[in-house]
Amino acid sequence: MRRNKLLILAGSILLLSFPTFLKAQSEETQLPEGLNVSAEETQYTNESVGHVSFIAGKSFIQRAADVGYEEMVMNDPVAEGDRIETADGRLEISFGERNYLRLDGETKMDVLSLPKRNSDLTRFRIWSGHAYLEVNRLNQEKNIEIHTPDSSFYILEKGIYRLDVDGSKGTEIRVFKGVAEAAGEQDSYLVKSEQRLEVAQGRFRSKPVGFRPVADDGFDRWQESRAGEVNKYYASRYLPEDLGNLEAELSEYGDWVYMPPYGNVWVPRDIDDDWRPYYNGHWTWIPITGWTWVPYEPWGWAAFHYGRWHWGVGLGWYWIPTSIWGPAWVSWWWDADYFGWAPLSWYGYPVVVVNGVFYDHYQGYYPVHSRALVVVKRDQLRARQVSRVALRPENLKAGNLENRIALNSSKLPFRPDSSKVSVERLNGNKVLLRQNNQSSGIREIKPESLRGKPAGTPTTNIRKTNSGQGKTAARPESLKPASRSNEGKAGRSTSTAPAGKVTPKKIKKQDSSPMSSLSRNQSSNVTRNMPTYPSSPRISRQNLNQSQYSAPARSKSNSTAVRSYSNRNYNSRSINSPSRSSST
């Protein structure tokens, strides 16, 4: 009888707690509320922007909207239209879903296309140098393409592919694992696992031949090291499965805590007392996403492009994961002299932390002494280190900004105007570097829609909703110390860089290449054709038992002509695209 009473009591407790459990689960699985930008209002997806996941030595990027180069840093975003050149270093770019492009020293490439709404196509153009492509997820065969001056390669299976491009000798592809189509002037070949193929000016020197898939040089060994590092710790215990490749770096630098109603949240270690989200880094402007945050924290890509930040007594700042990528989850304010922002709470309101009290539904004028606020002068928006130019609360009071800041816009309707550039020497070569970005102009753009009311127009004076009253952080139910990796980041091999020189000689490109980026006065969505070697529609994974295929008949003159080579609509650069005019 006693046992039956206990069972009845336990059942009653379970039934009473079930609605609360459902509510917690619902909140945990729902998207954050408020100023979240919906997919219908954006053209980008989680895979539309890659990022630098490893860097050694110097590499440079010319962004789609810029005329000059800037030195790359860890977590730098990489988007459609960017041109990348490595100097004396090596570079790894993650394109999401555990797909990586790894570049050796003295390599030059363009990012022609990345996935976006209604298109899964990824296309790269390698002009010279050495590159590894590691594909761990392929939604559809031939959705990833690599083009060189000599040939075009279409990926048919997940795998590991190496390309060596020499302007005077041609292109060689080596397939360590997987299957790719190599297209030339007259023929197309399937290149299978442990096969290599050489091609020059669209003509194959032979059929695919076998090779031993062993590390022959320093670049091979570095590739093996990086592949082992990123795949060794792949897991998805706390993050959505699609973000499993980012979990290891978070666990290395912080702890996971269970925090109802959000579920598992992440708490960073070893941050300064005055640290706040979107503080240690800089802003860059990307045509498809707008102002995008570049974090300097090694763990920053996940924590500042996914999820929300909250604060709790005894816990400090903690991050709530979500699966939706964004350029920055902040709320903006601006006037004629300043730009300001603060992280968004889970509920879509700017986070406020005042005197040890946290507000997640705060409305009205924003308090200048909140620990979550960042304000810079208007000409410092593009400063390379925001934390050095951010204004302190006493500066904001002296500037009469109390009862003036109203953070209620999810987008910043401005873009860079023009940049000052200069030519500097790097290892004896001229490399174009973009300098003093914060001194460049900022001009207003008219977006089709801005969620929220115009910045600077609060609805009321300071008020707090009932659901947003000050909170003391609930004690976490469990604290799970993260295991640190015994191994550091993979170092750079001591092998010498390839002999080929890669030099951006002038602002106006002199090579007969498709533009890697459009004029700053052009739209990045202009559809243009580009010279390439078309894929044979007869080649697919179903034909793996055959080794050689003939592409549809085409004359030699047509094989190098500028033309559209399939029914798909590619947003890419053209050889006839106007060069961005400027002078050195």
N, C-alpha and C positions, 0 to 999 in steps of 0.2 A: 504493500500500500504506500509506504513512504517513497519507494522508488517511482511509483506512478505519479505521486504528487510532484516530485522533482521534475519528472518528464513534462507534466502539464505546465509547471512554472516556467521551465526552459522554453517550451513551445510558445507560451504567452509572450515572453520577453522577445523571442525571435520575431513574432508577428508584429509586436509593437515597434521594433527597431527596423523592420523591413522597409517601410516607407522612407525612413531616414537614409537607409543604405542605398535605396534606389535613387534618392535625391543626390547623394554624394557621388554615386556612380554616374548619374546623368551629368552633374557639373564637371566631373572629371573627364568625360568623353566629349562634352560639348566644346565647340570653339569658343575662345574668349569673346566677350561681348564688346559693345561700344564702337570704338573707332576702327575696328578691324576692317581692312579693305577686302572686299569680296573678290572671288575669282572673276566674276563678270566684269569688274571694273579694271582688271589688269590683263596684260598680255603675257606676263611671265608666269612660270611655274617653279617648282622646287629645283628643277634642273636647268633653268634659264641662265643661271650665273654660277660659274665655278669659282674656286678659290685656291690660293697658294697654300698647300698643305706641307710643303718642305722647301727650304731655300738654303743654298750654300753659295757663297760668293755673290757676285753682282749680276742681276738681270734687270731688264728695262721693259716698260710697257708703254705703248702709244695707244691711248684709249680712243674709242670710236669718235668722240666729240672733240678731241684735242689735236693740236698741230705738233706738239712736242712730246718727248719721252719723259718718264719719271722712273726713278729707281723703285723696284718692287720690294715689298716687305711681306712677312708672314701674314696670312689671312687676306691678302689683297684679292678683291673680286676680279674675275675674268669673265668678260661678256662678249657677245657677238659684235664683231667689228674691231676687236682689239688686235694689235700687232705686238708680238713678244719677241725679244732678242736676249739671249744669254751671252754674257761676256766670259768671265773666267770662272763661272760657277755652274751649278746644276739646279734644276727646278722641277718640282712635282706639283701638278695641278690636279685637284680633285674635281670631277664633274658630277658628283653625286652618284648614288647607287653603286658605290665601290668601283667606279670607272676612273682611271687615272691616265694622264699623259705626262711622261717624264722626259725632260730635255737635257741633253749634254751641253757642255760649253760650246760657244760659238755656233749656236743654232738660231735660226730665224723662222718664225711661223706666224700665220694669221688664223684667227678664229672666225670662220666664215658664217657658221650657223650653229645655234644651240637650240634645244627644245623650247617651245613656247606653246601657248594655247593653240590647239588644232594642228600642231606639227611636232613630231618627235625627232626630226632630223638633226644630226650633229655632223658638222663638216669642218675639217682643218685643212690648211694649206701649209706645207713645209717647203720653204724655199731652199734651205741648205742646213746641213748639220745632221744630228743624230737624235732619234726620238724612239721611245718605247710607248706603246699603247697597251694598257691592261684593261680588258673588258670583262667585268664580272656580271654584267646584266645587259642584255640586248633584247629590247621589246619586240623588234622585228628585224629580220635580216636586211642588210644594206641600209639600215638607219644610221650607221656611222660610216663616214667616208673620209679618206685622207687623199689629198691631191698634191702632187709634186710636179715640177716642170716636165718630168719624163713620163709619168703614168698616173692613173687614178686607182685607188684601192677601196673596195667595198667589203665591209666586215659581214661575214655570214654566220659566225659563231662566236660565243664567248672564248676568250683566249688571250695570248700574249704575243704582240707583234713588234718587231723592230724594223725601223726604216733608216737607211743611211743615204743621204742626198748630197751629191757632189756635182756642182755645176759643170765641171769639165768631164766627169766620168759617167754620170748617170745616177740612177737610183737602184738600190738593192733592198728587197724586203725579205725578212726572215721570220717565218712563222714558228714560234716555239710551241704554241698550242693554239688550236682553232683552225678556221678556214677563212680565206679571203679571196675575193676575185681581183685579179690584176688586169686592168684594161689598158690597151695601147691603141696605136693607130689602126691596125687591121684585125688584131686578135684579142681575145680575153682568155686568161688562164685561171684555173682554180689552184691556189697555193695552199697546201694542206699542212698539218702539223709536221714539224721537222723537215720542212722544205724551204728552199730559198729561190729567188728569181731576180735576175738583173735585167734592167731595161734602160735604154737611152733614147731620148727624143721620140718616145712613143713606139720604139721598136725593141722587141725582145731579143736578147742575145742567144737564148736557148729556152728549152722547156724548163719547168721547175725541176730542181735536183735536190737530193737529200743532203742534210748536214747534221753534224752532231750538236745537239742543243746544250752545249756547255758554255760556261763563262770564258770568253776569249780575251776580254780586255777589261779595263777599269769600269767602263760604263755598264758592261754586263754584270759585273760584280755589284755595282751600286744598285742596279735594278733589282737584283735578287735580294739585296739587303732591305730595300724599301718595301718590296712586295711582302717579304717575310714580316716586316714590322707592322704594316697596316693590316695584314690578314691574321696575324697572331692573336691580336686582342679583339677581333671582331666579335661583338656580342650585342644583345638587345634586351638586357634584363630590366632596364629602367626607361629606355627610350623607345619610341615607335620603331618598328623593324626597319623602315627605310632609313633611319638615322643611326643604325647600329654601328656604322663605321666611325661615328663621332663620340661614342660612349667611352672609349678607352682614355682619350685625352681629358675628358671631364673627370673620370675616376682618378686619374693621376694627380689632379690639382684640387680635388674637393671631395666632399662626402655626400652620400645620398641619405635623405631623411624622409620618413613617411609623415606627411602633413595633410590631414583631412581639411577640406574636402577635395584637395587637388591630387592626392596620391603621392607618388615619389617626387620629391623636389631635390634640387642640388644646391649645396652650400659651398662657395669657393673658400679655399684656404689662403692665408698669407696675403690679405689685401689691406691697404692702408686705412686708417680711421676715416679719412675724408674721401675715400673711394666711393664712387657711385656708378651705375650703369651708363654707358655711352659718354664716358669721360676720358678714358685713356686710349686715344686713337685719333682718327681724323675722318672727315667727310670727303667722299668723291662722288662725282655726278656721272651716272650711266644712263644713256638714252632710254632704255626699256624700263628701268626701275626708278629713275630719279636719284635723289640724294641717298647714298648708300654708305653705311657705317663701316669703317675699316678698323677693327679692334687690334690693339697691340698685345693683349693677353693671349698666350698660346692656346688657350681653350676658348677663345672668343667667338669663333665662327658659329658654333651651335648656340651659344648663350645669348648672342645679340641679333641673330637672324631667325631664330625660332623662339617661341615661348614668351613668358612674361616675368617681370621681376617684382618681388615683394620684399618687405622688411619685417623683422620680428625681434622683440626684446630677447636677449640672450642667444639669439641665433644670427642676427645681422641680415645681410642681403641673402636672399635665396631665389633660385630660378625655377619656374614652373614650366616643364617641357610641353611643347605642342608640335604638331607635324607640318605646319604651314610655314613656308619660308617668306620672309619679308626683308626689304632693304634696311629697315630699322623700325622697331616697334616703339615709337615715341609719339608724343603729342607736341606740336610746335606752337610758338608764338614769335611774332616779329613786329618791329616798327621801323622808323626811318634810321635808327641808330644801332639796333641790337637784334640778335637772333637768340631764342631760348628754346629749350626742350626739356622734357622729363620722360622717364619710361612709363609706358602704359601698364596699368594694373590688369589683372585677369578680367576685370569687369569693364574695361575700356575707358577708364578715367585716368588722368595723370596721377602718378603715385606722389603722395605727400608724406614726409617724415619730419615731424616737428616736436622737439623736446621729448624724444623717445616714444612718441605716439605715431602710429601708422594709420593712414587713411587710404582706402581703396575706392571710395566713391566721392571724392572731393570735387566740389563745383564752385565756380565763382573765381574771383581774383586769386591768383596763386601766391602763397607766402614766399617772400624772397629768402627767408632763412630755412627753407626746406632742404633736407639733406639729399634730395633727389634732383634738385634743379641745376641746370647748366645754362649759363648765359655768356655769350661772347659779343664783342663789338662786331658791327656789320662787316667790317673789312677783315675779320679774323675767322669767318666761317670755314675757310679752306686751310686754316693753319694746320701744319703737319702734326702738332701735338696740342690737342684741345686743352688738356689739363694745365698747360703752361699759360694759356691766355684766358681761361675761364675766370669770370669776375666773382669776387667774394661777396658775401651778403652785405658787408659794410659799403662796398663799392656800389652795389645795387641801390642801397638806401641813399647814398650820396647822389646817385643819378636820378633820384625821385621816381624809382620804379615800383615802390610800394603801391598796391591797389591799382596797378596798371597792367600786370602780366596776366593774360588769360590764355592758358594752354588749351586750345580746343580745335586744332586742325591736324589731321593725320598726314597731310601732304604740304610740302613747301613749294609754292608756285614760283620758284625762281630757278635760274640755271646760270652757269658760268657764262660770261660774255667772251672775253678774250684773255689769253695768257701770254706773259712775257717769256720768251725762250732765248736760250743762248747755246752756242756750240762749245762743248768742252771736250778735252782729250781724256781718253781712257785707254791705257795701254797702247798709246801711240795712235789710236783711232779717234776720229771725231764722232761723238755720240751726243745726240740732241737731248738735253735735259730740260724738263719744265721746271721753272723756278718761281719762287715767290708767289705761289698761287693765291694767297690771301689778298694780294694787291690787285688782282684782276677784278674786272667788273662783274656784278651780279645783275642780271636783268630779269624782269618779271615775265612769266609765261601765263597763258590763260588755259588751264586744264579744263576738260569738259565738266568735271565735277570735283568738288572737294567735300568730303564728309565733314560734318560739323559746321558751325557757323564761322564767318570770317574771323581770323585771329584778331585779338584786340577788342572784341565786342562781347563781353561777358553778359550772361542773361540776368544775373543778380549780383548783389554784394556777396561777401563770403557767407556761405551756409554749408552745412553738412547734412546729408540725408541720413535717415535713421540707420540705413544699412551700412553707412560709411563712417560711423562713429569711431573714435579712437579705439585701437585694439592693442592689447598686449598679446604677444605671440603665444599660441598654445604650445604646450610642451610636446615635442615630437614623440611619437609612439615608439620609434626605434631609431637608433643611430648606427649606421653601418659604415665603419671606416673603409675607405677605398684602398685597394691594394695598389701600391706603387710598382711600376715596372722597374726591374733592376737594370734594364738597359736604357741608355739614353737614345736620343734621336740618332738615326744612322748618319754617320759622318761621310764626308766627301772623300772619294778615292783620291789617291795621290797620283793617279795617271795623268799624263799631260793632255791638254785639250786638243781637239782636232786642229789641223793646220789651217783650215779655211777661215777667212776673215769675214766677219759679219758686221757691216758698218752702215748705219743710217747716215749717208753722206750729206744730204741736204733736206731741208724741210719739204721741198717739192721733190717727190720721188722721181728718180731718173730711171729706175728699172722698169721693164715692161711687165709689171705685175699688176694684178687687180688691187685696187686700193684696199688697205686693211681698215681704213676708217673714212667716213664721209666728211665732207666739209661741215664746219660747225653750223652752217646755214641750211644744211640739208636734213631731211628726215632719214632716220635709220631704217625706215620701213619701205624705202623705194626698192622695187623689184628690178633687178638687173641680171643679165646673163653673164656668164664667164666662160673662158676657154677651159675645157677639160676633156677627158676621155670617157665616153659614156659607158655605163654598165650594159652588159648584154642581158636582155630580158630572158634569155634561155638558160642563164646560169642561176642555180639555186642550190640549197642544201640537198635537194632530192637528186641532184646529178653528181653526187660525190664519186661515183664509180668511173666517171669520165675525167680526163685530165686537161683537155684542150677544147676550146670553143671559139667559134668565129663570130665576131660581133656583126651586126647588120652591115651590109656593104656600104662603104663610104670612101670617097676619094681622099687622096693624101691632102689635097688642099682644104677639103672640108674638115679634116680631122683636127686641125688647129684653129679653125674659125671660131669666132665668138658666136655662140648659138645656145639655144635652150635644148637640153638633151633629154628631157623627159617631160611627162605631163605634170610633174609636181611643181609647185610654185616655190621657188627658192628666193629668200630675201638675202641677197649677197652682193658683193662688190663686182664691178665690171672693170675690164681693162680700159674701158673708155670713160670711166668715172672721172670727173674733173678733179684735179689735184687741189689740195688745200693751199691756197696762195699765201705765202709769207716770205720774208727774206731774212737771211742771217746777217 
